[in-house]
Amino acid sequence: MRVLAIDPSLRGTGYAVLEKSGGHTRALEFGTIKNAASLLPSGCLVAIHERVVDLIARHQPECAAFEAVIFVQSYRTAITLGAARGAALLAAAGRGLAVYEYAPRRVKQAVVGRGGAQKEQVAFMIRALLGLTETPSADAADALAVGLTHFQVAETAGRGAAVLERI
């Protein structure tokens, strides 16, 4: 199984492509879609969409997993995050991928064992779990964690114990 995992943000969207074969999971590619502060929000959305389309074309994932929208106190921030998420969702759904989402606390629980874990703890655990030589950036680590959560949930659902959170 191959999954494209996304942690959406207008200026720093984390992404990861992970593959699970047998009992082994490996990261094929991960990083951050960085958009300059000088780029208009509309340009950021186009860049996110184009990069996700490119990732899908190169890696041919079977599905996409997204970190769900978090609670934010500012409506403006919520709208901006939603727009970035929408650009990436459209790229995945437009290419026929099944799309799943996972709450941030669930992702942290799956990777660290604690839903309130700090970003540094997530990045450290991702490095250890995937045997990476470097600790990934926070955005990339979050995307890798979303991908690992998807594999964990899919495996559990395969045993009839859970339902995948498809959107």
N, C-alpha and C positions, 0 to 999 in steps of 0.2 A: 504494500500500500504506500502511496506517495501523497503527501498533503502539502498544500501551500498554507502557511500560517501568517496572519497579519495582526499587528498591533497598531491600529490607525491613529494618525495624528497629522495635522496639516503641515507642520515643518519637519517632522521626524517620524515617518511611518516605519515601524520595524517589520521586517519580513523574514521568512525562513521557508525553505523547502526541505522537508524531512522524508526519509524513506524507511519503512520497516519491512524487513524480510527475515523470515524465521523469527528468532528471538532477538535479532540485532537491529538497533535503530541508529541511523547516521544522518548527519546534516549534510545535504548536498550543496546548499548555498544559504547564506544568511547575511543580513546587513540592515542598513537604514536608508530609506529614501529621504534624502535631505533636500529641503527647499530653502533657498536663501530668504532672509527677512525682506529683501528688496523685491522679491517676486510677489505679484498680486495673488490673493487667495484663489482666484479663478485659474491662474497659471499653475499653482500648486496642485489643484485638483486634476488638471490635465496631466501633469507630471506623474502623479500617483497612479492614475488610470493607465497611462502608457507603460509605466514600469511594471505594473502588475500583469498587464497583457503580455509583455515581453517575458516575464518569469513563467507564465503559463505556457507560452509557446515553446520555450527552451526546455522546460522540465516535465511538461505533460502530467501535472498532478491529477489525481482522481477526484479530489475534493478540496475545499478551502475551509479553514477554521479561523474564526475571528474572535478577538477579545471583545466582549460586550461593552457597551457604553457604560462608563462609570458615573456615579453621582457627582455632579459639579454644582457649585453654588452660583455660578454665573450663566445666565441664559446664552450670552454671547459665546462663551467657551463651549457650551453644549451644542450650539448650532454649528460652530466651526468643526468640532470633533465629528458631529454627525455628517457634515458635508464630506470630510476626508474619508470617513467610513463608507459613505455612499459611493464615492468614486472607486474605491477598491472593490466594494461589493458588486457594482455594476460590471467591472472588468471580469470578475469571477463568474457571476451569473450569466453574463453575456457570452461566455465561452462554454456554457453548459455544465459548470461544476456545481455539485451539491454544496451548499454552504451551511456551516454549523457555527454556533457561537457559544462562548463560555464566559461566565462571570469572572472578573479578576480574582475574587476570593477563591473560587474553585480552582483556578489555574495555580495560584500560589499553594493551595492545599495539596494539589496533585504533585507539584514539583518539590516543594520544601517541607510539606507536612503541616504547615500552619498558614491559615488564610490571611493572617495579618503580617506576613513576612515582608521585609524591606527589599527594595530593588537589588541591593548588593547581594543579599542572600539568594535571591532568585538567580542572578548571574553566576554566582559561585557554584550553585547546585547544577545549573545547566552545563557549566564547564566540566564538572565531575561526571555527570550522568552520560554526557555524550563523548567524553574523553577528548575534549578540545585542548589545544595547546595554549590558547589564549582565552582570557575571560572576555566574552562578547560585550558590546556596548549595552546599555540598559534597554534600549528599544529593541535591538536584535534579540537579546536574552528573553524579553517578554514574548516576542513572536515564537522563539524556539520553545518556550514553556507552553504556549497555546498549542503548538503542534504535538508536543508530548502529551498534553492533557487529552487531545483528540484521540491519540492512539490508545491511551488508558481507558477512556470512556468507550471507544469502539470495541475494545477487547472485552470489557465488562458486558456491553450490550450483546456481544456475540454469545455470551454465556446466559443471556436472558435476564441479566440482573439490573439493567438500566436501559434507558431510552436515550438515544442521541438527541442532542439539542439542536435540531435542524431549523433553520429559518427560511 
